Structure formats: structure tokens, C-alpha cells
Amino acid sequence: MSGIRPTGFLHLGNYFGAIRNYLRMQEDFDCFFMVADLHSLTTHPDTRELKANVHRVLAENIACGLDPGKVALYCQSHVHETAELYLYLNMLAYKGELEKTTTFKDKVRLNPENVNAGLLTYPVLQTADIILHRAKYVPVGKDQEQHLEMARNFVNRFNHRYGEVFPEPQAFNYNQELVKVPSLDGTGKMSKSENQMATLYLADEDELIRKKVMKAKTDSGPVDPETPKPDYIENLFGLMRLVCAEDVVKKFETDYAQCSIRYGDMKKQLGEDMVQFISPIRQKAKDILDNEEYLKQVMEQGAEKANRSAAATMLLVREAMGLNYYH
Ligand code: AMP
């Protein structure tokens, strides 16, 4: 189970950190992937763009290869039990631990005018999303590690107080290590809303992709063969490994090791291969976005699957909590 907030255009961080794993998991597991529209209200209270953004996240996920026939692809707000479970979990979450959450502190710093209770209890809502399907594996990027640790704490408290209902959820990545895709300028990470010229979006036009890659931070290259790669160079190699042929990556690795690397050539190659990677996704997402009827069907089908699973879990939850007074 995993989710993406509809707060803007999807980018390579979302792809590397999350979607790439969704695509493999859909072959191996029973999966629930949602558009986290309720979460977006904690930071984006203006809902005028919400519908367009929800449609975009759905379309871009499908364009990347997610199959709504194989997984439950749904909107968070279409599953009302989420709110009920969130309420129960709020009684098991403590103010002190919520205030210490890194993402909460970051968001308070970014927007001190809107420190609402939803923002504080964000990890509680996220736990509700996950355990509503009694999910074990949560494919997410590295930024979500702490939230998953909190989810395990809430689950353990619930199970301890009311009986074993939920498995412990864990952050999941086929390649073991959770991923963080840094921004092209070497500061921070790729993001939907910040640092837009240093983030590659799945909707970027070809020329813009080339331009962003050419502007990526490099230096004059190593002079000593033993020099480890700085983060921003390792990041460029990381991006190459995703989209370039193996022998191409090898050639630049060898050039680096021999101190003969030309970053201009490397970025040109990366730019072209990135265009090859992103442009079919962009085109496909455009076609899907034009087909509102199809998107509606996807949402309905996803909601039906998610609601069925949520209803089954909530029967267990109410029973375990002693909220069942008829028998
Ligand atoms: P968000 O865009 O914050 O709603 O996150 C959706 C998913 O993408 C989550 O699993 C995040 O961990 C992941 N994600 C977002 N940005 C990055 C990034 N720069 N690197 C790796 N994963 C990311």
C-alpha cells in the first residue's frame, strides 16, 4: 500500500522512490495505491486545482505502467472508513511524539501561518491509510522512513491494547535501500513544489528536459583516480543508471576513474536518454487525461476494491475495540 499527494506534477523522485516499486509489486502482491487527496489538504487548503491534480496523478501513474485492472488505484477520500480509523488511532498517538516528527517541523518552518491539527496528525492519517488494508509492505522514498517507524508504534500500541489485528508495516524497496533522488543542483531533493528547475517532471517537454540536465551541477572533474564521487556527481550517475544503456554508463564510469570524464558530453547523453524515457510517459499521460470517462471508471473500480478491503478490516477493528454492542 502506498500513496502520492495530488499537490503538483509527478517527478523522477516519485518515479524512483515509489512508482518503480509499484510496477514490480503489482505482479507479486495484492496492491492498494491511492491518490492522497486528504493529506494534501493539510498544506494546500485551496481546492480549486484539486480535481485536475487528482486526475493528473492517476493519469501519470497509469502512464508509467500501473494497471488499474491488477491493483486497487483509488482516491483516499472515496474510502470513508479512513476517517473512522484515523479517529481511533488519534487516541493512541501522543502530542509529544507528533511534535517531534521531522516532516512536521519542516512544514511548520515553511508555513508558520497554517500549523493545523491535521498537519500534526499527518502520520496518524498515513497509518490509517496503510493498516486499513492490513498492509505489510509500503513502497516509499527515504523521506518517509520516520513515518513508517511511527506507523509501527501505533500498530503495536493498538495490538497491545485491543488484540492482534494488524501486521507491522514496513517501508519497502526491491533494491533494499530506500531511495532519495536529489535535485539536479545538488541541494535538497526533487520535489513537486520546490526547486522546479532542478526537478525533472514526467510532464516536462523535451527541450526543457535537455535544458535542466545541462544545467545540473558538475565540477572540473577528478584529478586523482582514487577520488570518490561527490553527491551531485553520484546523483547524475544514478540518473544515468535509470535511463541509459549499461555500456554507456560503464564508459562514463571508466572515464571518471581515469580522470578523463567530460561532464558536458555526459550531460548531453543523459539529456537525450532522459527525453527518450520521459516523453512516452508524458504523451501517454496526456491521452489519458483527455479521457475523463476512463478516469472516472478507474476511480470507481479502485474505490470499490478499496472499500471492500476497508469494510472487512473495520469489522475486525470495531470487534477488537469492543465497539460492537449488538451481540
Ligand atoms: P509525495 O510527492 O510527497 O506525495 O510522495 C510520494 C512518494 O514519492 C513517496 O513515497 C515519497 O517517498 C516519494 N518521493 C517524493 N520525492 C522523492 C525524492 N526526491 N526521492 C525519492 N522519493 C521521493
Residues whose N, C-alpha, C, O or C-beta is under 5 A from the ligand:
A	BS01	AMP	G3 I4 R5 G13 N14 G17 A18 P139 V140 G141 K142 D143 Q144 V179 K180 V181 K189 M190
